[in-house]
Amino acid sequence: MSVRQGVLLFTDGMPVDELDAYTTRLESHGYDTVWVPEIAGREPFATCAHMLARSETIRVGTGIANVYVRDAAAAAQGRQTLAELSGGRFTLGLGVSHPFLVEPRGHQWELPVPKMRRYLHDIAETEVDSPPPATRAPVIVAAHGPKLLALAAARADGVFMYLMPPEYVREAREVLGPDKELHVVMRCCLSEDAERARAMARQGLEFYVGLPAYHRVWKSIGFDDRDFENGGSDRLIDTVIAWGDEKRLRDRVAAFAEAGASHVVVTPIHPDEERRVERAAGIGVDWRCLEALAPR
């Protein structure tokens, strides 16, 4: 199965000239999509608009827009506007986020499946009074659990998966069927030193290893609470983070493709990354890794 490749990094700390260079450099290497996260930095729709305006062929997507932050009508307007103005190069990625990220903003957390079902319905029903794009923007749902996967299979154009192994991707493909997009994020370290690679991986996993939503899915594939202690067990690290030389990382891309991924989203952990830098200025770009895994 052929697979397209994208890139997901936190770019909020990049000055605008670096952001432009990052986008065009990924484009020159043949990456299919660059994804723009949403937590507390730049507004992602505005950032996507800028990146689309400064590029020519690469797709740009929200990876992942928080459904609590804007209502479905606003998301529908953004989806249609960016698809129209970019010539069809925009992808709308949506997610239900986590309670600790939405409740401090004054939102009441809801069960993920009914929340996303209603949001997707409202997007589909929203009439946007502007010229329709020649190519509509796909709607991609961040989903790992079986109920969200089933909802995405029925109501969206595909799924965005994070920190899951190829075996789980295969199960997701069975739920989605053959025609939906399946974007799988490959968090990775280009390092053959096991101790160094696992230390980098624990740093990259720090934000996620304490989240109950990930615990539930990881437990469903054989992990337990002990695997989430001290930054993650070696077994967990080796399962959800790809590390090794270029061949080993390329083999992992191929494994995701064989398991049913239509897109593999490369997310390198920078070897010089420090937590204080990550919080203050975004994650550094490991161009050595991105160029090693580039489609061309």
C-alpha contacts under 8 A as a table, 3 or more apart, distances in Angstrom:
res1	aa1	res2	aa2	distance
1	M	257	A	6.01
1	M	258	E	6.15
1	M	260	G	7.28
1	M	262	S	7.76
2	S	257	A	6.77
2	S	262	S	7.02
3	V	257	A	5.78
3	V	261	A	6.82
3	V	262	S	4.91
3	V	263	H	5.23
3	V	264	V	6.88
4	R	31	Y	7.53
4	R	32	D	6.13
4	R	262	S	6.30
4	R	263	H	4.56
4	R	264	V	6.33
5	Q	31	Y	5.46
5	Q	32	D	5.51
5	Q	33	T	6.96
5	Q	263	H	5.34
5	Q	264	V	4.83
5	Q	265	V	5.59
5	Q	266	V	7.08
5	Q	294	A	7.94
5	Q	295	P	7.16
6	G	31	Y	5.34
6	G	32	D	5.29
6	G	33	T	4.46
6	G	34	V	5.59
6	G	35	W	7.38
6	G	263	H	6.98
6	G	264	V	6.17
6	G	265	V	4.33
6	G	266	V	6.01
7	V	31	Y	7.31
7	V	33	T	6.49
7	V	34	V	5.00
7	V	35	W	6.17
7	V	265	V	4.99
7	V	266	V	4.79
7	V	267	T	5.94
8	L	34	V	6.13
8	L	35	W	4.90
8	L	36	V	6.75
8	L	37	P	7.54
8	L	63	G	7.41
8	L	185	V	7.83
8	L	265	V	6.37
8	L	266	V	6.40
8	L	267	T	5.36
9	L	35	W	7.29
9	L	36	V	7.26
9	L	37	P	7.40
9	L	267	T	6.18
9	L	268	P	7.99
9	L	283	I	6.68
9	L	285	V	7.72
10	F	13	G	7.74
10	F	36	V	7.19
10	F	37	P	6.32
10	F	282	G	5.20
10	F	283	I	5.55
11	T	14	M	5.44
11	T	19	L	7.03
11	T	36	V	7.66
11	T	281	A	7.99
11	T	282	G	5.46
11	T	283	I	6.77
12	D	41	G	5.51
12	D	42	R	5.87
12	D	281	A	6.58
12	D	282	G	5.47
13	G	280	A	7.12
13	G	281	A	3.82
13	G	282	G	4.60
13	G	283	I	7.74
14	M	17	D	7.84
14	M	18	E	5.67
14	M	19	L	5.69
14	M	281	A	7.10
14	M	282	G	7.18
15	P	18	E	5.39
15	P	19	L	6.27
16	V	19	L	4.91
16	V	20	D	6.17
17	D	20	D	5.13
17	D	21	A	6.23
18	E	21	A	5.03
18	E	22	Y	5.98
19	L	22	Y	5.04
19	L	23	T	6.28
19	L	51	M	7.93
20	D	23	T	5.24
20	D	24	T	6.29
20	D	51	M	6.78
20	D	54	R	6.59
21	A	24	T	5.29
21	A	25	R	5.86
22	Y	25	R	5.23
22	Y	26	L	6.24
23	T	26	L	5.34
23	T	27	E	6.25
23	T	34	V	7.29
23	T	51	M	6.73
23	T	54	R	7.93
23	T	55	S	6.99
24	T	27	E	4.84
24	T	28	S	6.13
24	T	54	R	7.66
24	T	55	S	6.03
25	R	28	S	5.06
25	R	29	H	6.43
26	L	29	H	5.17
26	L	30	G	6.62
26	L	31	Y	5.71
26	L	34	V	7.73
26	L	58	I	8.00
27	E	30	G	5.32
27	E	31	Y	5.68
27	E	32	D	7.49
27	E	55	S	7.59
27	E	57	T	6.89
27	E	58	I	5.42
28	S	31	Y	7.67
29	H	291	E	7.28
29	H	294	A	5.73
29	H	295	P	6.43
29	H	296	R	5.29
30	G	58	I	7.94
30	G	294	A	6.68
30	G	295	P	5.37
30	G	296	R	5.56
31	Y	34	V	7.54
31	Y	58	I	6.91
31	Y	294	A	6.67
31	Y	295	P	6.30
32	D	58	I	5.55
32	D	59	R	6.01
33	T	58	I	5.65
33	T	59	R	4.40
33	T	60	V	5.40
33	T	61	G	6.95
34	V	58	I	7.21
34	V	59	R	6.33
34	V	60	V	4.99
34	V	61	G	6.40
35	W	60	V	5.81
35	W	61	G	4.78
35	W	62	T	5.61
35	W	63	G	5.02
35	W	64	I	7.92
36	V	44	P	6.07
36	V	47	T	7.53
36	V	48	C	6.91
36	V	60	V	7.45
36	V	61	G	6.10
36	V	62	T	4.88
36	V	63	G	5.05
36	V	64	I	7.09
37	P	44	P	6.72
37	P	62	T	6.09
37	P	63	G	4.58
37	P	64	I	5.27
37	P	65	A	6.97
38	E	41	G	6.91
38	E	42	R	7.56
38	E	43	E	7.12
38	E	44	P	6.02
38	E	62	T	7.57
38	E	63	G	6.98
38	E	64	I	5.99
38	E	65	A	5.72
38	E	66	N	6.84
39	I	101	L	7.90
42	R	46	A	7.87
42	R	47	T	6.71
43	E	46	A	5.67
43	E	47	T	6.20
44	P	47	T	4.91
44	P	48	C	5.95
44	P	62	T	6.33
44	P	65	A	7.23
45	F	48	C	5.04
45	F	49	A	6.19
45	F	62	T	7.12
45	F	78	G	6.88
46	A	49	A	5.08
46	A	50	H	6.39
47	T	50	H	5.15
47	T	51	M	6.23
48	C	51	M	5.10
48	C	52	L	6.00
48	C	60	V	6.10
48	C	61	G	6.78
48	C	62	T	7.27
48	C	90	F	7.99
49	A	52	L	5.21
49	A	53	A	6.18
49	A	82	L	6.49
50	H	53	A	5.13
50	H	54	R	6.31
51	M	54	R	5.13
51	M	55	S	6.25
51	M	60	V	7.23
52	L	55	S	5.31
52	L	56	E	7.29
52	L	58	I	7.89
52	L	59	R	7.53
52	L	60	V	6.52
52	L	86	S	6.16
52	L	89	R	7.53
52	L	90	F	7.93
53	A	56	E	7.72
53	A	86	S	7.18
55	S	58	I	6.70
57	T	89	R	7.53
58	I	89	R	6.99
59	R	89	R	4.53
59	R	90	F	5.75
59	R	91	T	7.27
60	V	89	R	6.32
60	V	90	F	5.18
60	V	91	T	6.30
61	G	90	F	5.58
61	G	91	T	4.38
61	G	92	L	5.71
61	G	93	G	6.36
62	T	65	A	5.48
62	T	91	T	6.70
62	T	92	L	5.57
62	T	93	G	4.92
62	T	94	L	7.34
63	G	92	L	7.97
63	G	93	G	5.40
63	G	94	L	7.27
64	I	93	G	5.10
64	I	94	L	5.25
64	I	95	G	5.83
64	I	142	A	7.21
65	A	92	L	7.70
65	A	93	G	5.93
65	A	94	L	4.81
65	A	95	G	6.06
66	N	69	V	5.59
66	N	70	R	7.55
66	N	94	L	6.14
66	N	95	G	5.34
66	N	96	V	6.00
66	N	97	S	5.91
67	V	70	R	6.12
67	V	71	D	6.90
67	V	72	A	7.56
67	V	94	L	6.39
67	V	95	G	6.05
67	V	96	V	5.76
67	V	97	S	7.64
67	V	116	M	7.79
67	V	119	Y	7.50
68	Y	71	D	6.97
68	Y	96	V	7.25
68	Y	102	V	6.81
68	Y	107	H	6.94
69	V	102	V	7.96
70	R	74	A	6.14
70	R	75	A	6.67
71	D	74	A	5.49
71	D	75	A	6.45
71	D	119	Y	7.89
72	A	75	A	4.94
72	A	76	A	6.03
72	A	119	Y	5.67
72	A	120	L	7.52
72	A	122	D	5.78
72	A	123	I	5.22
72	A	126	T	7.90
73	A	76	A	5.01
73	A	77	Q	6.20
73	A	122	D	7.02
73	A	123	I	6.09
73	A	126	T	5.91
74	A	77	Q	5.07
74	A	78	G	6.16
75	A	78	G	5.06
75	A	79	R	5.96
75	A	123	I	7.09
76	A	79	R	5.02
76	A	80	Q	6.21
76	A	123	I	5.27
76	A	124	A	7.81
76	A	126	T	6.59
76	A	128	V	7.28
77	Q	80	Q	5.36
77	Q	81	T	5.96
77	Q	128	V	5.99
78	G	81	T	5.15
78	G	82	L	5.96
79	R	82	L	5.62
79	R	83	A	6.16
79	R	90	F	7.42
79	R	91	T	7.57
79	R	92	L	6.20
79	R	137	A	6.24
80	Q	83	A	5.20
80	Q	84	E	6.03
80	Q	128	V	7.46
80	Q	132	P	6.68
80	Q	133	P	6.59
80	Q	136	R	6.97
80	Q	137	A	6.97
81	T	84	E	5.18
81	T	85	L	6.09
81	T	130	S	7.72
81	T	133	P	7.77
82	L	85	L	5.20
82	L	86	S	5.86
82	L	88	G	7.71
82	L	89	R	7.91
82	L	90	F	6.03
83	A	86	S	5.39
83	A	87	G	5.99
83	A	88	G	4.42
83	A	89	R	6.04
83	A	90	F	5.13
83	A	91	T	7.84
83	A	133	P	5.70
83	A	135	T	6.92
83	A	136	R	6.09
83	A	137	A	5.60
84	E	87	G	5.49
84	E	88	G	6.13
84	E	131	P	7.25
84	E	132	P	6.34
84	E	133	P	4.04
84	E	134	A	6.91
84	E	135	T	7.68
84	E	136	R	7.87
85	L	88	G	7.65
85	L	133	P	7.72
86	S	89	R	5.51
86	S	90	F	6.92
87	G	133	P	7.01
87	G	134	A	6.97
87	G	135	T	7.11
88	G	133	P	6.60
88	G	134	A	6.68
88	G	135	T	4.80
88	G	136	R	6.22
88	G	137	A	6.41
89	R	137	A	7.39
90	F	137	A	5.54
90	F	138	P	7.74
91	T	137	A	5.06
91	T	138	P	5.24
91	T	139	V	6.44
91	T	140	I	7.38
92	L	137	A	6.41
92	L	138	P	6.09
92	L	139	V	4.91
92	L	140	I	6.10
93	G	139	V	5.91
93	G	140	I	4.61
93	G	141	V	5.80
93	G	142	A	7.13
93	G	160	F	7.62
94	L	139	V	7.37
94	L	140	I	6.19
94	L	141	V	4.98
94	L	142	A	6.10
95	G	116	M	7.84
95	G	141	V	5.93
95	G	142	A	4.99
95	G	143	A	7.62
96	V	112	P	6.01
96	V	115	K	7.63
96	V	116	M	6.90
96	V	142	A	7.74
97	S	101	L	6.92
97	S	102	V	7.31
98	H	101	L	5.50
98	H	102	V	6.55
99	P	102	V	5.33
99	P	103	E	5.67
99	P	109	W	5.76
100	F	103	E	5.81
100	F	104	P	6.81
101	L	104	P	6.55
101	L	105	R	7.52
102	V	105	R	5.41
102	V	106	G	7.01
102	V	107	H	5.69
102	V	108	Q	7.49
102	V	109	W	7.05
103	E	106	G	5.26
103	E	107	H	4.89
103	E	108	Q	5.87
103	E	109	W	6.54
104	P	107	H	7.26
110	E	114	P	7.80
110	E	115	K	6.23
111	L	114	P	6.12
111	L	115	K	6.17
112	P	115	K	5.19
112	P	116	M	6.01
112	P	148	L	7.64
113	V	116	M	5.27
113	V	117	R	5.93
113	V	147	K	6.79
113	V	148	L	5.82
113	V	151	L	7.39
114	P	117	R	4.95
114	P	118	R	6.06
115	K	118	R	5.44
115	K	119	Y	6.22
116	M	119	Y	4.94
116	M	120	L	6.05
117	R	120	L	5.33
117	R	121	H	6.19
117	R	151	L	7.01
117	R	155	R	7.81
118	R	121	H	5.06
118	R	122	D	6.12
119	Y	122	D	5.13
119	Y	123	I	6.23
120	L	123	I	5.13
120	L	124	A	6.25
120	L	155	R	6.94
120	L	156	A	7.54
121	H	124	A	5.18
121	H	125	E	6.24
122	D	125	E	5.02
122	D	126	T	6.05
123	I	126	T	5.26
132	P	136	R	7.86
133	P	136	R	5.71
138	P	156	A	7.79
138	P	157	D	5.65
138	P	158	G	7.84
139	V	156	A	5.57
139	V	157	D	5.27
139	V	158	G	6.82
140	I	152	A	7.73
140	I	156	A	6.17
140	I	157	D	5.67
140	I	158	G	4.76
140	I	159	V	5.09
140	I	160	F	6.34
140	I	181	E	7.78
141	V	152	A	6.23
141	V	156	A	6.91
141	V	158	G	6.35
141	V	159	V	4.78
141	V	160	F	5.81
142	A	159	V	5.62
142	A	160	F	4.45
142	A	161	M	6.01
143	A	148	L	5.42
143	A	149	L	5.59
143	A	152	A	7.68
143	A	159	V	6.06
143	A	160	F	6.19
143	A	161	M	6.07
144	H	148	L	6.80
144	H	149	L	6.39
144	H	161	M	6.26
144	H	162	Y	7.97
144	H	172	A	7.93
144	H	217	V	6.93
145	G	148	L	5.66
145	G	149	L	6.17
145	G	217	V	6.46
146	P	149	L	5.02
146	P	150	A	6.08
146	P	172	A	7.99
146	P	175	V	7.93
147	K	150	A	5.10
147	K	151	L	6.21
148	L	151	L	4.94
148	L	152	A	6.10
149	L	152	A	5.12
149	L	153	A	6.15
149	L	159	V	7.29
149	L	172	A	7.00
149	L	175	V	6.79
149	L	176	L	6.93
150	A	153	A	5.01
150	A	154	A	6.33
150	A	175	V	6.37
150	A	176	L	6.91
151	L	154	A	5.17
151	L	155	R	5.90
151	L	156	A	7.57
152	A	155	R	5.19
152	A	156	A	4.75
152	A	157	D	7.11
152	A	158	G	6.18
152	A	159	V	6.54
152	A	176	L	7.55
153	A	156	A	6.16
153	A	157	D	7.35
153	A	158	G	6.73
153	A	175	V	7.10
153	A	176	L	4.82
153	A	177	G	7.44
153	A	180	K	7.09
156	A	159	V	7.90
157	D	180	K	5.64
157	D	181	E	6.24
158	G	176	L	7.69
158	G	180	K	4.83
158	G	181	E	4.26
158	G	182	L	5.60
158	G	183	H	7.68
159	V	180	K	7.73
159	V	181	E	6.28
159	V	182	L	5.02
159	V	183	H	6.03
160	F	182	L	6.21
160	F	183	H	4.70
160	F	184	V	5.97
160	F	185	V	7.52
161	M	164	M	6.83
161	M	182	L	7.62
161	M	183	H	6.16
161	M	184	V	4.81
161	M	185	V	6.01
162	Y	184	V	6.20
162	Y	185	V	4.97
162	Y	186	M	7.35
163	L	185	V	6.65
163	L	186	M	6.99
163	L	187	R	6.94
163	L	240	V	5.04
163	L	241	I	7.00
164	M	168	Y	6.25
164	M	169	V	6.95
164	M	184	V	7.85
164	M	239	T	7.75
164	M	240	V	5.47
165	P	168	Y	5.55
165	P	169	V	6.49
165	P	239	T	5.99
165	P	240	V	5.54
165	P	256	F	7.96
166	P	169	V	4.86
166	P	170	R	6.24
166	P	255	A	6.28
166	P	256	F	5.17
166	P	259	A	5.79
167	E	170	R	5.25
167	E	171	E	6.75
167	E	259	A	6.91
168	Y	171	E	5.13
168	Y	172	A	6.30
168	Y	221	I	7.76
169	V	172	A	4.94
169	V	173	R	6.19
169	V	184	V	7.71
169	V	256	F	7.08
169	V	259	A	5.99
169	V	260	G	6.63
169	V	261	A	6.90
170	R	173	R	5.16
170	R	174	E	6.50
170	R	259	A	4.56
170	R	260	G	5.74
171	E	174	E	5.17
171	E	175	V	6.57
172	A	175	V	5.13
172	A	176	L	6.18
173	R	176	L	5.00
173	R	177	G	5.85
173	R	178	P	7.01
173	R	182	L	7.39
173	R	259	A	7.62
173	R	260	G	5.63
173	R	261	A	7.44
174	E	177	G	5.42
174	E	178	P	7.73
176	L	179	D	7.65
176	L	180	K	6.17
177	G	180	K	6.55
181	E	261	A	7.65
181	E	262	S	5.78
181	E	263	H	7.38
182	L	260	G	7.46
182	L	261	A	5.07
182	L	262	S	5.17
182	L	263	H	6.12
183	H	261	A	6.19
183	H	262	S	6.24
183	H	263	H	4.58
183	H	264	V	5.74
183	H	265	V	6.59
184	V	256	F	7.54
184	V	261	A	6.31
184	V	263	H	6.24
184	V	264	V	4.93
184	V	265	V	5.77
185	V	264	V	5.87
185	V	265	V	4.38
185	V	266	V	6.01
185	V	267	T	6.80
186	M	241	I	7.04
186	M	242	A	6.90
186	M	253	V	7.77
186	M	264	V	6.56
186	M	265	V	5.73
186	M	266	V	5.00
186	M	267	T	5.85
186	M	268	P	8.00
187	R	240	V	7.58
187	R	241	I	5.36
187	R	242	A	6.31
187	R	266	V	6.31
187	R	267	T	4.66
187	R	268	P	5.72
187	R	269	I	6.97
188	C	201	A	7.59
188	C	241	I	5.50
188	C	242	A	4.54
188	C	243	W	5.49
188	C	249	L	7.56
188	C	266	V	7.29
188	C	267	T	6.13
188	C	268	P	4.78
188	C	269	I	5.99
189	C	197	A	6.11
189	C	200	M	7.26
189	C	201	A	7.09
189	C	241	I	7.68
189	C	242	A	6.36
189	C	243	W	4.61
189	C	244	G	6.71
189	C	268	P	5.79
189	C	269	I	5.53
189	C	270	H	7.43
189	C	271	P	7.60
189	C	289	C	7.65
190	L	197	A	7.76
190	L	243	W	5.79
190	L	244	G	5.49
190	L	245	D	5.70
190	L	246	E	6.74
190	L	249	L	7.52
190	L	268	P	7.72
190	L	289	C	5.86
191	S	194	A	7.52
191	S	196	R	7.38
191	S	197	A	5.70
191	S	243	W	6.11
191	S	244	G	4.80
191	S	245	D	5.83
192	E	197	A	7.12
192	E	243	W	7.13
192	E	244	G	4.37
192	E	245	D	5.50
193	D	196	R	5.34
193	D	197	A	5.86
193	D	244	G	7.45
194	A	197	A	5.09
194	A	198	R	5.98
194	A	244	G	7.83
195	E	198	R	5.37
195	E	199	A	6.19
196	R	199	A	5.12
196	R	200	M	6.21
197	A	200	M	5.11
197	A	201	A	6.03
197	A	243	W	6.33
197	A	244	G	7.64
198	R	201	A	4.79
198	R	202	R	6.07
198	R	234	D	7.27
198	R	237	I	6.68
198	R	238	D	7.88
199	A	202	R	5.23
199	A	203	Q	6.40
200	M	203	Q	5.13
200	M	204	G	6.29
200	M	269	I	6.77
200	M	270	H	7.88
200	M	271	P	6.76
201	A	204	G	4.97
201	A	205	L	5.98
201	A	237	I	6.68
201	A	241	I	6.56
201	A	269	I	7.10
202	R	205	L	4.93
202	R	206	E	5.87
202	R	231	G	5.34
202	R	232	G	6.59
202	R	237	I	7.22
203	Q	206	E	5.25
203	Q	231	G	7.65
203	Q	275	R	7.32
204	G	207	F	7.40
204	G	269	I	6.20
205	L	208	Y	5.47
205	L	209	V	5.87
205	L	231	G	7.25
205	L	232	G	8.00
206	E	209	V	5.64
206	E	210	G	7.48
206	E	231	G	6.17
207	F	210	G	6.83
207	F	211	L	7.72
208	Y	211	L	5.38
208	Y	214	Y	7.10
209	V	214	Y	7.24
209	V	215	H	7.56
209	V	228	F	6.00
209	V	231	G	6.66
209	V	232	G	6.74
210	G	214	Y	7.96
210	G	215	H	7.63
210	G	228	F	7.03
211	L	214	Y	5.62
211	L	215	H	6.43
212	P	215	H	4.83
212	P	216	R	6.19
213	A	216	R	5.44
213	A	217	V	6.84
214	Y	217	V	5.32
214	Y	218	W	6.05
215	H	218	W	5.11
215	H	219	K	5.88
215	H	225	D	7.95
215	H	228	F	7.89
216	R	219	K	5.28
216	R	220	S	6.39
217	V	220	S	5.07
217	V	221	I	6.84
218	W	221	I	5.35
218	W	222	G	6.68
218	W	223	F	5.61
218	W	224	D	7.74
219	K	222	G	5.18
219	K	223	F	4.52
219	K	224	D	5.55
220	S	223	F	7.24
223	F	226	R	7.97
223	F	227	D	6.20
223	F	236	L	7.50
224	D	227	D	5.61
224	D	228	F	7.36
225	D	228	F	5.43
225	D	229	E	7.04
226	R	229	E	5.53
226	R	233	S	7.50
227	D	232	G	5.37
227	D	233	S	4.73
227	D	235	R	7.46
227	D	236	L	6.26
228	F	231	G	6.37
228	F	232	G	4.57
228	F	233	S	6.55
228	F	236	L	7.91
229	E	232	G	5.37
229	E	233	S	6.92
230	N	233	S	7.36
232	G	236	L	6.01
232	G	237	I	6.30
233	S	236	L	5.19
233	S	237	I	6.19
234	D	237	I	5.03
234	D	238	D	5.97
235	R	238	D	5.28
235	R	239	T	6.18
236	L	239	T	5.12
236	L	240	V	6.21
237	I	240	V	5.57
237	I	241	I	5.47
238	D	241	I	5.64
238	D	242	A	6.71
238	D	243	W	7.69
239	T	242	A	7.49
242	A	249	L	6.34
242	A	252	R	6.95
243	W	248	R	7.25
243	W	249	L	6.48
244	G	247	K	7.86
244	G	248	R	5.57
244	G	249	L	6.39
245	D	248	R	5.35
245	D	249	L	6.39
246	E	249	L	5.19
246	E	250	R	6.09
246	E	289	C	7.89
246	E	292	A	6.35
246	E	293	L	7.28
247	K	250	R	5.04
247	K	251	D	5.99
248	R	251	D	5.01
248	R	252	R	6.35
249	L	252	R	5.02
249	L	253	V	6.47
249	L	293	L	7.64
250	R	253	V	5.01
250	R	254	A	6.26
250	R	293	L	6.59
251	D	254	A	4.95
251	D	255	A	6.09
252	R	255	A	4.87
252	R	256	F	6.28
253	V	256	F	5.25
253	V	257	A	6.32
253	V	264	V	6.63
254	A	257	A	4.98
254	A	258	E	6.07
255	A	258	E	5.04
255	A	259	A	6.09
256	F	259	A	5.01
256	F	260	G	6.44
256	F	261	A	5.47
256	F	264	V	7.18
257	A	260	G	5.25
257	A	261	A	4.72
257	A	262	S	6.49
257	A	263	H	7.64
257	A	264	V	7.60
258	E	261	A	7.21
261	A	264	V	6.63
266	V	290	L	7.52
268	P	285	V	7.55
268	P	286	D	6.31
268	P	289	C	6.63
268	P	290	L	7.30
269	I	273	E	7.28
269	I	283	I	7.97
269	I	286	D	7.13
270	H	273	E	5.09
270	H	283	I	7.31
270	H	284	G	5.81
270	H	285	V	6.27
270	H	286	D	5.09
271	P	286	D	7.44
272	D	284	G	7.93
273	E	277	V	6.98
273	E	278	E	6.96
273	E	283	I	6.90
273	E	284	G	6.43
274	E	277	V	5.26
274	E	278	E	6.16
275	R	278	E	4.95
275	R	279	R	6.25
276	R	279	R	5.35
276	R	280	A	6.24
277	V	280	A	5.14
277	V	281	A	5.54
277	V	282	G	6.79
277	V	283	I	7.31
278	E	281	A	5.63
278	E	282	G	4.71
278	E	283	I	4.97
278	E	284	G	7.68
279	R	282	G	6.27
286	D	289	C	5.58
286	D	290	L	6.46
287	W	290	L	4.86
287	W	291	E	5.73
288	R	291	E	5.41
288	R	292	A	6.15
289	C	292	A	5.06
289	C	293	L	6.29
290	L	293	L	5.30
290	L	294	A	5.84
291	E	294	A	4.95
